[in-house]
Structures are given as structure tokens and as C-alpha cells.
């Protein structure tokens, strides 16, 4: 997805948000904003990919702050909030003894709703204390774009590209049904801390590696999947996958610039730019299959 003029002030808003998480030193915050503005100015172009520019901006932010994980405390709070809702989610997914197709749809819905856990997006309130109410509301509404049935025959070798902390605990519901359907899962997480995204540390803490066949990383702390920074093992896995499942907006922003497929984008359209790119409205629960022969 190419950058939009609207992306610029959202990026800077997030820089300010995470700077305040890291420090109360106003001089340092001002310096961080100023240097990130320079990076944005040097890299902004209508042909630039939004997440590529965002990666450069946020790396500069972390560098100036001297903090390689401003969201460290926030991520723990997110996981705690998610854990409280997991029993309710499991109950709703398996309620009424549904068949495998219905379980998969409900598991995907729960996983998409958990994409709510994304802090610092301008105009989007992801407060931990509001998540349970938001989950119930979105679950009752169901998927706004539902192409889950098209995905069912593609489960043999799945590459699952994770997004946020908290959210990953709901992804486990999807892992369970994929395994039940006989599929293999390669889970992909970030190669280093960036925003609230899942890393190997989170996978090990919650023993998520035991739910999948293998775990790879994106090779760096890039926002999304930057192909030029991705290890060959990951690129081969994506090339050979029967289905790639891409969680969240940042993964969409980078992967939509390539022809990997079949690829299922599971996300909430939390910003107008991503919604426009997907040709849907803002604020929807989306499970969309693309690049399918």
C-alpha cells in the first residue's frame, strides 16, 4: 500500500504517543519529534510504501529516545486484558456444537476482533478496559467481509504472520482449527521489538510454539514484512505456502505490494487509508482472500 498524505500526521501522532510512554523529558520528546520529522521529510513520496516509511520513522524515534521497546509495559497490560476475555471467546466460538467451517469462521472473527489491540493510532481508542465490551459488540456483529469458506480448502501448509500482543492469544483459536483440519502452521513474528507487535519473547512466554509446527521471524523489527530484510527461510515458506494468513494493517501495507498468494488478510480497518486500499469502509471486521488462482 502506497503512503497517503493522511499517513504523515498519524505517524507523527504515534511518535508523540510512544515518546510519552518512554519519557517525561519534554526536551527529549521535542528532539525526537524534530528528528522524526526530518526522516519523514527525507522519505516521503507518493510512490513510497507506508510501512517502509513508518519503519524508518519509528527506528529513528527509538534511537533518539534511547529506548528499544517503549511499549514494554503496555504489552504486558495488553496480554493481561486479553487473558480476561479468552474464556468468553472460547465459549462463543464453540457454542452450539458448530461444524468445522463455522468454528473456523468464529475463530477468525475472534482473532480479527483482537486486532483491536493496537495503541497509538490516531482516532482509534484501544483502551484495555474497553476491550471486553468491544469484543462482545464485534462478535455479535460478525465479520463484515467474510471469505473464510474459500480458505478452508487451502489449509495444508499455512504461513501465519502475526501482529500484536494480546491478539496472538486469540490467534491460537485459529491455530487449533487449522491443526484439526490437518494443516501445518509456520508462525511468523517480528525479529525485534516494534510498537506492540509479537516477538519470540512473547511466543516463548505463552508457549505458543507448542501450538504450531515452527516459528520464524521477519528478520528485523520492521513494521510489517519488509521483503528486503526477510530471511530466505521465510521467503521460501511464503512462496511454498498453500495459504498465507496476514494479520493486521501493517502486514497488509507491506505484503499488498507483492504477489504472494493465496493470501488472507485478517484485520480491523482502523484507519481510512487501509480501508480505502481494500475498497471497504473504515471500522469493519475483514477476512478477505486475495491472489487466489
C-alpha positions in Angstrom: 0.0 0.0 0.0 1.4 3.4 -1.0 1.6 6.2 1.5 -1.2 8.7 1.8 -0.8 12.3 2.9 -3.1 11.2 5.8 -0.4 8.7 7.0 2.0 11.5 7.8 0.2 13.0 10.8 -0.8 9.6 12.0 2.9 8.5 12.1 3.9 11.7 14.0 1.0 11.3 16.4 2.2 7.8 17.2 5.8 9.0 17.6 4.5 11.5 20.2 2.4 8.8 21.9 5.3 6.4 22.3 7.7 9.1 23.2 5.4 10.0 26.2 5.4 6.3 27.1 9.2 6.4 27.2 9.9 9.7 28.9 8.5 12.8 30.6 11.5 14.8 29.4 9.9 17.4 27.1 13.2 18.5 25.6 13.9 14.8 24.6 10.3 14.5 23.2 10.8 17.7 21.2 14.1 16.4 19.9 12.5 13.1 18.9 9.7 14.8 17.1 12.1 17.0 15.2 14.4 14.2 14.1 11.5 12.0 13.1 10.1 14.9 11.0 13.5 15.0 9.2 13.2 11.3 8.4 9.7 11.7 7.2 10.7 14.7 5.1 13.6 12.7 3.5 11.5 9.6 2.7 8.0 10.9 1.9 7.0 10.3 -1.7 3.7 9.3 -3.3 5.5 6.1 -4.6 6.7 5.1 -1.1 5.2 2.2 0.8 3.5 3.5 4.0 5.0 0.9 6.4 8.5 1.3 4.9 8.4 5.0 5.7 6.9 4.2 9.1 9.7 1.7 9.9 12.3 4.4 9.3 10.4 7.0 11.3 9.9 4.6 14.3 13.5 3.3 14.2 14.7 6.9 14.5 12.3 7.5 17.3 13.6 4.6 19.3 17.2 5.7 18.6 16.7 9.2 19.8 14.8 8.1 22.9 17.5 5.5 23.7 14.7 3.0 24.2 14.4 -0.2 22.2 10.9 -1.0 23.5 8.8 1.9 24.6 5.7 -0.3 24.7 7.2 -2.9 27.1 4.8 -2.1 30.0 1.9 -1.6 27.7 2.3 -5.0 26.1 2.1 -6.7 29.5 -1.2 -4.8 30.2 -2.5 -5.8 26.7 -1.8 -9.5 27.4 -3.5 -9.3 30.8 -6.6 -7.7 29.2 -6.7 -10.4 26.5 -6.4 -13.2 29.0 -9.5 -12.0 30.8 -11.6 -12.3 27.6 -10.3 -15.6 26.4 -12.8 -17.8 28.3 -15.7 -15.8 26.9 -14.2 -16.0 23.4 -13.8 -19.8 23.6 -17.4 -20.2 24.8 -18.7 -18.1 21.9 -16.6 -20.0 19.3 -17.8 -23.4 20.4 -21.3 -22.5 21.4 -24.0 -24.9 20.0 -21.6 -27.6 18.7 -20.8 -26.0 15.4 -19.2 -27.8 12.4 -15.6 -27.1 11.4 -16.4 -24.4 8.9 -18.4 -22.5 11.5 -15.7 -23.0 14.1 -13.1 -21.6 11.7 -15.3 -18.6 10.9 -15.9 -17.8 14.5 -12.2 -18.3 15.4 -11.2 -16.0 12.6 -13.8 -13.5 13.9 -12.4 -13.6 17.4 -8.8 -13.2 16.0 -9.9 -10.2 13.9 -11.6 -8.6 16.8 -8.4 -9.0 18.9 -6.7 -6.8 16.2 -8.3 -4.1 18.3 -5.2 -4.2 20.5 -3.2 -1.6 18.6 -2.2 1.5 20.6 -1.4 5.0 19.4 -3.4 5.0 16.2 -4.9 8.5 15.7 -8.6 8.5 16.2 -8.8 4.9 17.5 -9.4 4.1 21.2 -7.9 0.8 22.2 -8.2 1.2 25.9 -7.7 -2.1 27.7 -10.7 -1.6 29.9 -13.0 -1.3 26.9 -11.8 -4.4 25.2 -14.4 -6.9 26.7 -17.3 -4.7 25.7 -15.8 -4.1 22.2 -15.3 -7.9 21.8 -18.9 -8.7 22.6 -20.1 -6.0 20.3 -18.0 -7.1 17.3 -18.7 -10.8 17.9 -22.4 -10.1 17.7 -22.0 -8.2 14.5 -19.9 -10.9 12.9 -17.4 -10.5 10.0 -18.3 -7.6 7.7 -16.2 -9.2 4.9 -16.3 -13.0 5.2 -14.4 -15.2 2.8 -13.5 -17.8 5.3 -15.2 -20.7 3.4 -12.9 -20.0 0.5 -9.9 -20.5 2.8 -11.0 -23.9 4.1 -9.5 -25.9 1.2 -6.1 -24.2 1.5 -5.0 -25.3 4.9 -2.3 -27.8 4.0 0.6 -25.6 4.6 -0.2 -22.3 6.3 2.2 -19.4 6.9 0.6 -17.3 9.7 2.0 -13.8 10.0 1.2 -12.4 13.5 0.6 -8.8 14.5 0.1 -7.6 18.1 0.5 -8.9 21.6 -2.8 -9.8 23.2 -4.1 -10.5 19.7 -1.8 -13.5 19.4 -3.6 -15.3 22.3 -6.8 -15.2 20.1 -4.9 -16.4 17.1 -4.5 -19.7 19.0 -8.1 -20.5 18.3 -7.4 -20.3 14.6 -4.3 -22.5 15.1 -6.4 -25.1 16.8 -8.9 -25.5 14.0 -6.2 -25.4 11.3 -4.5 -28.3 13.1 -7.8 -30.1 13.4 -8.2 -29.8 9.7 -4.8 -31.4 9.1 -2.8 -28.3 8.3 0.8 -27.4 9.2 1.5 -23.9 10.6 4.5 -21.7 10.3 4.1 -18.8 12.7 5.9 -15.6 11.8 6.6 -12.9 14.4 8.8 -9.8 14.4 12.5 -10.1 14.6 12.7 -7.4 17.3 10.5 -5.1 19.4 8.5 -2.6 17.4 5.2 -1.0 18.6 3.1 -3.7 20.3 4.0 -6.4 17.8 4.6 -10.0 18.8 8.2 -11.2 19.2 9.9 -14.5 20.0 9.8 -13.5 23.7 6.0 -13.4 23.7 5.9 -16.8 21.8 8.1 -18.4 24.4 6.3 -16.8 27.4 2.9 -18.2 26.4 4.4 -21.5 24.9 2.7 -20.6 21.6 5.4 -22.5 19.8 3.8 -25.7 21.0 0.6 -24.8 19.1 2.4 -24.6 15.7 4.9 -26.6 13.7 7.6 -24.0 13.6 8.2 -20.3 14.3 10.1 -17.9 12.1 10.8 -14.2 12.3 10.5 -11.4 9.8 14.3 -10.9 10.3 14.1 -7.4 11.8 12.0 -5.0 13.8 10.4 -3.6 10.6 6.7 -2.7 10.7 5.1 -5.3 8.6 7.2 -7.7 6.4 9.9 -5.9 4.5 11.0 -8.4 1.9 14.5 -6.9 1.6 15.1 -7.6 5.3 13.3 -11.0 5.5 15.4 -14.2 5.8 15.4 -16.6 2.9 13.8 -19.3 5.0 10.7 -17.1 5.5 10.5 -16.1 1.8 10.7 -19.8 0.8 8.0 -20.6 3.3 5.7 -17.9 1.9 6.5 -18.9 -1.7 5.5 -22.6 -1.0 2.6 -22.0 1.3 -0.9 -23.2 0.3 -2.2 -20.2 2.3 -0.7 -17.1 3.9 -2.7 -15.6 6.7 -1.7 -12.0 7.3 -2.9 -10.3 10.5 -3.3 -6.6 10.9 -2.8 -3.4 8.9 1.0 -3.2 8.8 1.4 -6.6 7.3 -1.3 -5.7 4.7 0.5 -2.4 3.9 3.8 -4.3 3.0 2.5 -7.5 1.6 0.0 -5.9 -0.7 2.9 -4.6 -2.7 3.9 -8.1 -3.7 2.2 -11.1 -5.3 2.4 -13.7 -2.6 -0.7 -15.8 -2.5 -3.1 -17.1 -1.9 -3.2 -14.6 1.0 -5.9 -14.0 3.5 -5.9 -10.5 5.1 -7.5 -10.7 8.6 -7.9 -7.2 10.2 -10.0 -4.4 11.5 -10.0 -1.4 9.2 -8.8 1.0 11.9 -7.8 3.7 9.5 -9.3 5.3 6.4 -6.2 4.7 4.3 -6.2 0.9 4.7 -10.0 0.8 4.3 -9.7 2.8 1.0 -7.0 0.5 -0.2 -9.1 -2.6 0.5 -12.2 -0.8 -1.0 -14.2 -1.2 2.1 -15.4 1.2 4.8 -13.5 2.1 8.0 -14.3 0.2 11.2 -15.1 -3.2 9.6 -14.0 -6.7 10.5 -12.4 -8.1 7.4 -11.4 -11.7 6.4 -10.5 -11.2 2.7 -8.8 -13.8 0.4 -6.7 -12.4 -2.4 -4.2 -13.6 -5.1 -6.0 -16.9 -5.2 -5.7 -18.8 -8.6 
